Amino acid sequence: MRLKLTLEYDGTDFHGWALQPGLRTVEGVVRDALGVFPSFADLAVAGRTDAGVHALGNVVSVDVDGGPPAGPRVAGALNAALPDDVAVVSASEMGSDFHARRAARVRSYRYRIWRRRERSPFEHRRSLWYQRPLDEERLAVAADLLVGEHDFRAFTPTETQHLAFRRKVVAAAWYRRGDALEFEITADGFLRHMVRTLVGTMLELPPECIAPLLEGRPRAEAGSTAPPWGLYLERVMY
């Protein structure tokens, strides 16, 4: 049986998704929890999040034998075996051709900035506390520039395994939600650190400086990479 698992996790205490010897990773604890099945194979994930990055809706596909039937019982069994900072929010049976990464059409990320003058003990691991003045209209203009197909090599580390740098952004916008300012972006794919570097660049540079960067300019011309704790993989669409 091939399962589709939707995962939610607080990435603070993880060294990212991918297995690393001697380090706590999301993949590691998920593999441990899959021990509720007699056997499993072909574990794949839609988004290989970095250290400290959170997920509201990352998706895993995995083949399992035996164990509880797909549905709430699978989610319950896995959640009983998972640590408190990871949860399976849904589990469903899929066809054998479903693959969490290859079948994904678009992914959406959210970056959360805490704008209250006073810091929040509830936000310090889940948003960037940014007290400096911000022109929210300028940020909105910058986000509009991102929509469409562009070369995003300015927004990923120079040393990279990526061979292609063009990505199609289908939506990008900033939203004011109480004391939080959140950037949301949906695209057909993302480069490593792309969202965090877009955020850092929009905070530091005016829109007129961002437009040329979308034509494949060097990484050194873009802004800083925002810290990971404000970033969430929000959802994956198939």
C-alpha positions in Angstrom: 0.0 0.0 0.0 1.3 3.4 -0.9 0.5 6.1 1.6 0.4 9.9 1.3 1.2 11.4 4.7 0.8 15.2 5.3 3.2 16.3 8.1 3.3 19.3 10.4 6.4 20.1 12.4 8.3 22.6 14.4 11.7 22.6 12.8 13.5 24.3 15.7 15.2 21.2 17.1 15.8 19.5 13.8 18.8 19.6 11.5 16.5 19.7 8.6 14.6 17.0 6.8 17.3 14.7 5.4 19.0 12.0 7.4 22.4 13.0 8.8 24.6 10.6 10.9 24.4 11.5 14.5 22.0 14.4 14.1 18.3 14.7 14.8 16.3 15.1 11.6 12.7 15.0 10.6 13.3 12.1 8.2 15.0 10.2 11.0 12.1 10.4 13.4 9.6 9.7 10.7 11.5 6.5 9.7 11.5 5.5 13.4 7.8 6.0 13.6 7.2 3.9 10.5 8.4 1.0 12.5 4.7 0.5 13.4 4.5 -1.3 10.1 6.1 -4.7 9.5 8.1 -3.1 6.6 8.2 0.1 4.6 10.2 1.3 1.5 10.6 4.1 -1.0 10.1 7.0 1.4 10.0 10.3 -0.5 9.3 13.9 0.6 7.9 16.9 -1.3 10.1 19.5 0.5 13.5 18.8 1.9 13.4 21.6 4.5 16.6 23.0 6.0 17.6 23.1 9.7 15.2 25.3 11.7 12.5 25.5 9.0 8.9 24.5 9.9 6.2 22.8 8.0 2.4 23.2 8.0 1.8 20.8 5.2 4.9 18.8 4.0 4.0 15.6 2.1 5.6 12.2 2.3 4.9 9.1 0.1 5.9 5.7 1.4 5.1 2.0 0.6 4.1 0.0 3.6 3.1 -3.6 4.3 0.7 -4.7 7.0 -0.1 -2.4 9.9 -3.4 -0.4 10.4 -5.5 0.5 7.3 -5.1 3.9 5.7 -6.9 6.8 7.3 -7.2 8.1 10.9 -5.9 4.9 12.4 -2.6 5.2 10.4 -2.3 8.9 11.5 -3.0 7.9 15.1 -0.5 5.0 15.2 2.2 7.2 13.7 1.5 10.1 16.0 1.7 7.8 19.0 5.3 6.9 17.8 6.4 10.4 16.8 7.9 13.1 19.1 5.8 16.1 20.1 7.2 18.4 17.5 6.0 16.3 14.5 2.5 15.2 13.7 0.8 13.4 10.8 -2.3 15.5 10.1 -3.7 13.2 7.4 -3.0 9.8 5.9 -4.5 8.4 2.7 -3.9 5.5 0.3 -2.7 6.5 -3.2 -2.0 4.7 -6.5 1.4 3.1 -7.0 2.4 6.0 -9.4 2.1 8.7 -6.7 5.4 10.2 -5.7 5.4 13.0 -3.1 8.1 15.1 -4.9 7.8 14.2 -8.6 4.0 14.5 -8.6 3.9 17.9 -7.0 2.6 20.7 -9.2 3.3 23.7 -7.0 4.5 24.4 -3.4 3.7 27.3 -1.2 6.0 28.8 1.5 5.3 31.4 4.1 7.8 33.7 5.9 6.6 35.3 9.1 8.0 38.6 10.5 7.1 39.8 14.0 6.5 43.5 13.9 5.5 44.3 17.5 8.0 46.7 19.2 8.2 44.2 22.1 9.6 40.7 21.5 7.3 37.7 22.1 8.4 34.6 23.9 5.9 32.7 21.7 7.3 34.0 18.5 11.1 33.8 19.0 11.4 30.4 17.5 8.7 30.9 14.8 9.2 34.3 13.3 11.9 37.0 12.6 11.6 39.8 15.1 12.2 42.8 12.9 11.9 46.3 14.6 13.3 48.5 11.9 11.0 50.6 9.8 9.4 48.9 6.8 7.6 50.4 3.8 4.8 47.8 3.3 3.7 49.3 0.0 7.3 49.0 -1.3 7.3 45.3 -0.2 4.0 44.7 -2.1 5.5 46.2 -5.3 8.6 44.0 -4.9 6.5 40.9 -4.4 4.5 41.6 -7.6 7.8 41.6 -9.5 8.4 38.0 -8.6 5.3 36.6 -10.4 6.1 34.9 -13.7 9.1 32.9 -14.9 12.5 34.2 -13.9 16.1 33.2 -13.4 16.6 33.1 -9.6 20.3 32.3 -9.4 20.8 35.6 -7.4 18.7 34.0 -4.6 20.6 30.8 -4.0 24.1 30.0 -2.8 26.8 30.3 -5.5 28.0 26.8 -4.7 25.0 24.8 -5.6 23.9 21.5 -7.1 21.2 23.2 -9.1 21.7 23.0 -12.9 18.7 25.1 -13.9 17.7 28.3 -12.2 14.5 29.3 -13.8 11.3 28.9 -11.7 7.7 30.0 -12.4 6.1 31.9 -9.5 2.3 31.8 -9.7 1.6 34.0 -6.7 3.6 36.2 -4.3 2.3 38.7 -1.8 2.8 40.3 1.7 0.0 40.1 4.2 -0.5 42.0 7.5 -2.0 39.8 10.1 -2.1 41.6 13.5 1.4 42.1 14.7 2.8 39.8 12.0 3.8 40.6 8.5 3.8 37.4 6.3 5.2 36.8 2.9 3.6 34.0 0.9 4.9 32.6 -2.4 3.7 29.8 -4.6 5.9 28.4 -7.4 6.5 25.3 -9.5 9.8 24.8 -7.7 12.3 26.5 -5.4 16.1 26.7 -5.2 17.9 26.2 -1.9 17.5 29.3 0.4 15.4 31.0 -2.4 12.5 32.1 -0.2 14.7 33.3 2.7 17.0 35.2 0.3 14.0 36.8 -1.4 12.8 38.0 2.0 16.2 39.3 3.0 16.6 41.1 -0.3 13.1 42.7 -0.1 13.8 43.9 3.4 17.1 45.5 2.3 16.7 46.7 -1.3 14.0 48.8 -3.1 11.9 47.2 -5.9 13.9 48.9 -8.6 17.0 47.0 -7.5 15.2 43.7 -7.3 13.9 43.7 -10.9 17.4 43.3 -12.5 18.2 40.4 -10.1 15.5 38.3 -11.7 17.5 38.2 -14.9 20.1 35.8 -13.5 22.5 38.2 -11.7 25.2 36.9 -9.4 24.3 36.0 -5.8 26.5 38.8 -4.4 24.2 41.5 -5.9 21.2 40.3 -3.8 20.6 40.9 -0.1 21.0 38.8 3.0 19.4 35.4 3.6 16.8 35.7 6.3 17.1 33.3 9.2 15.3 29.9 8.9 13.0 30.1 12.0 10.6 32.4 10.2 10.0 30.0 7.2 7.2 27.5 6.8 6.5 25.0 4.0 2.8 25.8 3.9 1.3 23.3 1.5 2.0 21.1 -1.6 -0.5 20.9 -4.4 -0.9 17.9 -6.8 
